[in-house]
């Protein structure tokens, strides 16, 4: 659709020619690869929790019950009992439990979120 109003005609085309080329710094992947390793370890931790919930109905019941009662210290202890050794943050709503696993290292930006709906 073309604009017939002159107020918009100056914006019809960009003053830059495309493709616009810009020099980027050389690509360094060391930190990226370290983050991938950290996330792989976090995924293993998350898998422990998922396996425990899936295979142990009593554990799943106790975890959901503690969350519904807003007993955060008990929920935290249960997640650690599932084998989680990485630092984590928990949040729960009437719909789900969310566990944010991280490396605990300030230099690392790696984290993994596991969300389980109930």
MDAnalysis code that builds the backbone (N, CA, C; Angstrom):
import MDAnalysis as mda
import numpy as np

u = mda.Universe.empty(354, n_residues=118, atom_resindex=np.repeat(np.arange(118), 3), trajectory=True)
u.add_TopologyAttr("name", ["N", "CA", "C"] * 118)
u.add_TopologyAttr("resid", np.arange(1, 119))
u.add_TopologyAttr("resname", ["UNK", "UNK", "UNK", "UNK", "UNK", "UNK", "UNK", "UNK", "UNK", "UNK", "UNK", "UNK", "UNK", "UNK", "UNK", "UNK", "UNK", "UNK", "UNK", "UNK", "UNK", "UNK", "UNK", "UNK", "UNK", "UNK", "UNK", "UNK", "UNK", "UNK", "UNK", "UNK", "UNK", "UNK", "UNK", "UNK", "UNK", "UNK", "UNK", "UNK", "UNK", "UNK", "UNK", "UNK", "UNK", "UNK", "UNK", "UNK", "UNK", "UNK", "UNK", "UNK", "UNK", "UNK", "UNK", "UNK", "UNK", "UNK", "UNK", "UNK", "UNK", "UNK", "UNK", "UNK", "UNK", "UNK", "UNK", "UNK", "UNK", "UNK", "UNK", "UNK", "UNK", "UNK", "UNK", "UNK", "UNK", "UNK", "UNK", "UNK", "UNK", "UNK", "UNK", "UNK", "UNK", "UNK", "UNK", "UNK", "UNK", "UNK", "UNK", "UNK", "UNK", "UNK", "UNK", "UNK", "UNK", "UNK", "UNK", "UNK", "UNK", "UNK", "UNK", "UNK", "UNK", "UNK", "UNK", "UNK", "UNK", "UNK", "UNK", "UNK", "UNK", "UNK", "UNK", "UNK", "UNK", "UNK"])
u.atoms.positions = np.array([
    [0.845, -1.167, 0.000],
    [0.000, 0.000, 0.000],
    [0.893, 1.232, 0.000],
    [0.689, 2.098, -0.936],
    [1.479, 3.324, -1.036],
    [0.762, 4.438, -0.288],
    [1.546, 5.277, 0.355],
    [0.989, 6.420, 1.057],
    [0.928, 7.594, 0.089],
    [-0.200, 8.254, 0.050],
    [-0.345, 9.407, -0.822],
    [-0.027, 10.688, -0.071],
    [0.054, 10.564, 1.235],
    [0.341, 11.723, 2.059],
    [1.860, 11.943, 2.087],
    [2.320, 13.143, 1.805],
    [3.751, 13.432, 1.762],
    [4.435, 13.290, 3.115],
    [3.676, 13.300, 4.194],
    [4.288, 13.143, 5.514],
    [4.996, 11.798, 5.645],
    [4.518, 10.798, 4.952],
    [5.076, 9.463, 5.078],
    [6.027, 9.096, 3.945],
    [6.075, 9.878, 2.901],
    [6.862, 9.488, 1.729],
    [8.354, 9.462, 2.012],
    [8.838, 10.282, 2.954],
    [10.268, 10.282, 3.227],
    [10.704, 9.002, 3.948],
    [9.759, 8.246, 4.515],
    [10.093, 7.011, 5.216],
    [9.866, 5.770, 4.353],
    [9.502, 5.970, 3.112],
    [9.197, 4.827, 2.254],
    [10.422, 3.945, 2.033],
    [11.601, 4.538, 1.975],
    [12.819, 3.777, 1.752],
    [13.850, 4.150, 2.800],
    [14.612, 3.184, 3.227],
    [15.661, 3.432, 4.197],
    [16.827, 4.146, 3.521],
    [17.512, 5.051, 4.207],
    [18.659, 5.725, 3.604],
    [19.875, 4.802, 3.482],
    [19.803, 3.629, 4.108],
    [20.919, 2.694, 4.049],
    [20.706, 1.701, 2.916],
    [21.776, 1.338, 2.288],
    [21.666, 0.297, 1.278],
    [21.817, -1.046, 1.973],
    [21.008, -1.990, 1.577],
    [21.043, -3.311, 2.196],
    [21.626, -4.294, 1.215],
    [22.331, -5.285, 1.620],
    [22.596, -5.581, 3.015],
    [23.625, -4.626, 3.605],
    [23.380, -4.245, 4.837],
    [24.276, -3.353, 5.563],
    [25.354, -4.204, 6.203],
    [26.589, -3.966, 5.841],
    [27.687, -4.771, 6.353],
    [28.363, -4.062, 7.509],
    [28.682, -4.842, 8.521],
    [29.346, -4.325, 9.693],
    [30.433, -5.306, 10.084],
    [31.542, -4.796, 10.532],
    [32.612, -5.674, 10.967],
    [32.321, -6.164, 12.377],
    [32.293, -7.462, 12.530],
    [32.094, -8.079, 13.834],
    [33.437, -8.566, 14.356],
    [33.575, -8.638, 15.684],
    [34.837, -9.168, 16.236],
    [34.963, -10.644, 15.872],
    [36.184, -11.162, 15.919],
    [36.357, -12.587, 15.635],
    [35.540, -13.429, 16.616],
    [35.053, -14.539, 16.153],
    [34.213, -15.392, 16.982],
    [35.081, -16.226, 17.911],
    [34.757, -16.129, 19.193],
    [35.431, -16.910, 20.236],
    [34.376, -17.804, 20.870],
    [34.591, -19.109, 20.878],
    [33.566, -20.035, 21.350],
    [33.894, -20.705, 22.677],
    [34.983, -20.355, 23.310],
    [35.382, -21.039, 24.541],
    [34.311, -20.936, 25.617],
    [33.830, -19.744, 25.892],
    [32.804, -19.569, 26.930],
    [31.504, -20.268, 26.533],
    [31.188, -20.205, 25.253],
    [29.995, -20.853, 24.725],
    [30.064, -22.362, 24.961],
    [31.222, -22.946, 24.722],
    [31.400, -24.377, 24.920],
    [31.367, -24.742, 26.408],
    [31.964, -23.915, 27.248],
    [31.904, -24.164, 28.691],
    [30.454, -24.106, 29.178],
    [29.681, -23.205, 28.627],
    [28.270, -23.103, 28.979],
    [27.520, -24.367, 28.556],
    [27.865, -24.911, 27.401],
    [27.230, -26.152, 26.935],
    [27.546, -27.307, 27.882],
    [28.781, -27.386, 28.353],
    [29.164, -28.429, 29.305],
    [28.387, -28.250, 30.609],
    [28.309, -27.011, 31.087],
    [27.586, -26.736, 32.324],
    [26.114, -27.107, 32.183],
    [25.514, -26.777, 31.048],
    [24.100, -27.110, 30.839],
    [23.890, -28.614, 30.730],
    [24.849, -29.310, 30.159],
    [24.754, -30.768, 30.084],
    [24.715, -31.356, 31.495],
    [25.555, -30.837, 32.374],
    [25.552, -31.297, 33.764],
    [24.237, -30.946, 34.462],
    [23.721, -29.761, 34.187],
    [22.442, -29.368, 34.780],
    [21.306, -30.248, 34.265],
    [21.389, -30.643, 33.004],
    [20.360, -31.533, 32.450],
    [20.380, -32.885, 33.156],
    [21.557, -33.372, 33.491],
    [21.664, -34.633, 34.234],
    [21.026, -34.485, 35.617],
    [21.248, -33.337, 36.235],
    [20.632, -33.069, 37.539],
    [19.109, -33.032, 37.405],
    [18.635, -32.327, 36.394],
    [17.192, -32.251, 36.165],
    [16.588, -33.617, 35.890],
    [17.328, -34.453, 35.183],
    [16.851, -35.804, 34.881],
    [16.674, -36.625, 36.156],
    [17.555, -36.403, 37.129],
    [17.421, -37.101, 38.415],
    [16.081, -36.769, 39.066],
    [15.738, -35.485, 39.058],
    [14.470, -35.064, 39.654],
    [13.288, -35.644, 38.889],
    [13.347, -35.574, 37.577],
    [12.255, -36.101, 36.762],
    [12.083, -37.602, 36.962],
    [13.189, -38.322, 37.023],
    [13.111, -39.766, 37.250],
    [12.499, -40.079, 38.613],
    [12.894, -39.317, 39.622],
    [12.377, -39.553, 40.975],
    [10.866, -39.310, 41.030],
    [10.418, -38.232, 40.424],
    [8.976, -37.936, 40.406],
    [8.235, -39.009, 39.616],
    [8.804, -39.424, 38.501],
    [8.154, -40.403, 37.628],
    [8.100, -41.792, 38.252],
    [9.138, -42.186, 38.946],
    [9.243, -43.564, 39.424],
    [8.782, -43.764, 40.864],
    [8.616, -42.690, 41.607],
    [8.280, -42.815, 43.029],
    [7.021, -41.990, 43.338],
    [5.883, -42.669, 43.327],
    [4.607, -41.982, 43.551],
    [4.550, -41.356, 44.940],
    [5.135, -42.012, 45.930],
    [5.147, -41.463, 47.290],
    [5.925, -40.153, 47.324],
    [7.078, -40.123, 46.644],
    [7.887, -38.896, 46.573],
    [7.106, -37.783, 45.873],
    [6.469, -38.123, 44.750],
    [5.685, -37.127, 44.002],
    [4.562, -36.573, 44.868],
    [3.895, -37.436, 45.596],
    [2.809, -37.010, 46.480],
    [3.341, -36.074, 47.565],
    [4.447, -36.461, 48.173],
    [5.024, -35.665, 49.256],
    [5.499, -34.299, 48.746],
    [6.080, -34.280, 47.551],
    [6.561, -33.018, 46.961],
    [5.397, -32.079, 46.661],
    [4.356, -32.612, 46.041],
    [3.195, -31.773, 45.712],
    [2.495, -31.299, 46.986],
    [2.373, -32.175, 47.963],
    [1.727, -31.815, 49.220],
    [2.487, -30.690, 49.922],
    [3.810, -30.807, 49.979],
    [4.627, -29.774, 50.630],
    [4.506, -28.443, 49.887],
    [4.479, -28.501, 48.566],
    [4.346, -27.267, 47.779],
    [2.980, -26.626, 48.006],
    [1.932, -27.445, 48.041],
    [0.588, -26.899, 48.262],
    [0.451, -26.287, 49.649],
    [1.210, -26.799, 50.597],
    [1.185, -26.242, 51.950],
    [2.173, -25.094, 52.116],
    [2.847, -24.744, 51.036],
    [3.841, -23.661, 51.009],
    [4.980, -23.915, 52.009],
    [5.346, -25.168, 52.150],
    [6.437, -25.556, 53.034],
    [7.729, -25.587, 52.206],
    [8.282, -24.406, 51.980],
    [9.410, -24.256, 51.074],
    [10.641, -25.036, 51.536],
    [10.897, -25.076, 52.821],
    [12.069, -25.802, 53.302],
    [11.927, -27.300, 53.054],
    [10.716, -27.821, 53.191],
    [10.498, -29.250, 52.931],
    [10.609, -29.548, 51.439],
    [10.070, -28.672, 50.589],
    [10.192, -28.838, 49.139],
    [11.672, -28.835, 48.751],
    [12.414, -27.907, 49.313],
    [13.853, -27.808, 49.039],
    [14.565, -29.102, 49.453],
    [14.238, -29.603, 50.644],
    [14.860, -30.838, 51.131],
    [14.498, -32.035, 50.250],
    [13.258, -32.097, 49.799],
    [12.842, -33.198, 48.928],
    [13.591, -33.176, 47.603],
    [13.760, -32.001, 47.051],
    [14.477, -31.898, 45.772],
    [15.932, -32.317, 45.965],
    [16.521, -31.930, 47.072],
    [17.886, -32.380, 47.358],
    [17.913, -33.895, 47.559],
    [16.888, -34.440, 48.181],
    [16.801, -35.889, 48.390],
    [16.714, -36.638, 47.065],
    [16.205, -35.971, 46.036],
    [16.130, -36.588, 44.704],
    [17.504, -36.685, 44.051],
    [18.509, -36.073, 44.665],
    [19.862, -36.165, 44.127],
    [20.384, -34.891, 43.514],
    [19.662, -33.796, 43.672],
    [20.100, -32.520, 43.108],
    [21.185, -31.937, 44.005],
    [22.356, -31.708, 43.415],
    [23.465, -31.129, 44.173],
    [23.786, -29.711, 43.715],
    [23.311, -29.331, 42.543],
    [23.540, -27.975, 42.036],
    [22.659, -26.988, 42.791],
    [23.093, -25.730, 42.865],
    [22.213, -24.714, 43.463],
    [20.922, -24.591, 42.638],
    [19.819, -24.337, 43.307],
    [18.557, -24.202, 42.580],
    [17.623, -23.255, 43.319],
    [16.661, -22.782, 42.584],
    [15.603, -21.925, 43.117],
    [14.286, -22.595, 42.763],
    [13.357, -22.586, 43.680],
    [12.064, -23.205, 43.418],
    [10.958, -22.163, 43.451],
    [9.956, -22.420, 42.656],
    [8.744, -21.600, 42.659],
    [7.593, -22.531, 42.330],
    [6.457, -22.296, 42.938],
    [5.305, -23.117, 42.627],
    [4.065, -22.263, 42.626],
    [3.128, -22.712, 41.825],
    [1.837, -22.064, 41.690],
    [0.777, -23.145, 41.866],
    [-0.483, -22.792, 41.838],
    [-1.510, -23.841, 41.882],
    [-1.446, -24.785, 40.674],
    [-0.739, -24.375, 39.619],
    [-0.673, -25.179, 38.401],
    [0.608, -25.966, 38.216],
    [1.721, -25.534, 38.833],
    [2.995, -26.149, 38.481],
    [4.073, -25.913, 39.531],
    [5.110, -26.716, 39.413],
    [6.342, -26.562, 40.179],
    [7.428, -26.188, 39.185],
    [8.199, -25.168, 39.493],
    [9.316, -24.767, 38.637],
    [10.596, -24.820, 39.453],
    [11.590, -25.495, 38.898],
    [12.897, -25.602, 39.532],
    [13.915, -25.011, 38.573],
    [14.582, -23.951, 39.011],
    [15.629, -23.308, 38.213],
    [16.977, -23.776, 38.733],
    [17.639, -24.614, 37.953],
    [18.963, -25.119, 38.316],
    [20.012, -24.195, 37.732],
    [21.076, -23.931, 38.499],
    [22.164, -23.119, 37.959],
    [23.485, -23.657, 38.481],
    [24.542, -23.138, 37.908],
    [25.866, -23.655, 38.255],
    [26.375, -23.080, 39.568],
    [25.796, -21.990, 40.015],
    [26.253, -21.368, 41.250],
    [27.506, -20.545, 41.060],
    [27.975, -20.482, 39.837],
    [29.185, -19.743, 39.512],
    [28.771, -18.400, 38.904],
    [29.238, -17.315, 39.465],
    [28.847, -15.989, 38.970],
    [29.331, -15.735, 37.547],
    [30.440, -16.360, 37.151],
    [30.962, -16.174, 35.800],
    [30.129, -16.911, 34.760],
    [29.416, -17.923, 35.193],
    [28.649, -18.736, 34.261],
    [27.218, -18.222, 34.179],
    [26.723, -18.160, 32.974],
    [25.336, -17.713, 32.796],
    [24.436, -18.913, 32.501],
    [24.951, -20.101, 32.742],
    [24.213, -21.311, 32.405],
    [23.177, -21.635, 33.468],
    [21.975, -21.932, 33.002],
    [20.927, -22.369, 33.904],
    [19.923, -23.199, 33.133],
    [19.184, -23.982, 33.867],
    [18.174, -24.857, 33.267],
    [16.914, -24.776, 34.117],
    [15.782, -24.621, 33.469],
    [14.515, -24.559, 34.184],
    [13.715, -25.807, 33.877],
    [13.241, -26.464, 34.940],
    [12.377, -27.629, 34.818],
    [11.025, -27.218, 35.369],
    [9.999, -27.356, 34.559],
    [8.645, -27.000, 34.996],
    [7.777, -28.239, 34.901],
    [7.171, -28.589, 36.020],
    [6.286, -29.744, 36.078],
    [4.881, -29.271, 36.446],
    [3.937, -29.547, 35.590],
    [2.536, -29.161, 35.855],
    [1.855, -30.254, 36.646],
    [0.924, -29.830, 37.505],
    [0.157, -30.826, 38.243],
    [-1.320, -30.557, 38.165],
])
